[in-house]
Amino acid sequence: MLKLTSAGALAAVTPRETAAEVSHDAVSKYDIFEIPFKGPSGGNPFLDVQLKTAFSLEHRTVTVDGFYDGYGNYKVRFMPDALGE
């Protein structure tokens, strides 16, 4: 199992969880890990909002772009290719 910790950051978008840091203990190698965020639904979310999350393990960091999922919902998806914490 891979323990993932992510701090998502973008203007006016916050994780649905109350903490700024999201931790999951049960993500297997090659499983899909998804973090939902609530953000602005007005304007043009494809141009006005940028969402990136960094996942780190030892000396390696992978930065993943998030995306708009409609109705003020944003998501980041990541598929770990290694085991670790």
Summary of the structure (lengths in Angstrom):
residues: 85
radius of gyration: 13.1
end to end distance: 8.3
largest distance: 39.8
contacts: 211
relative contact order: 0.32
helix: 5%
strand: 55%
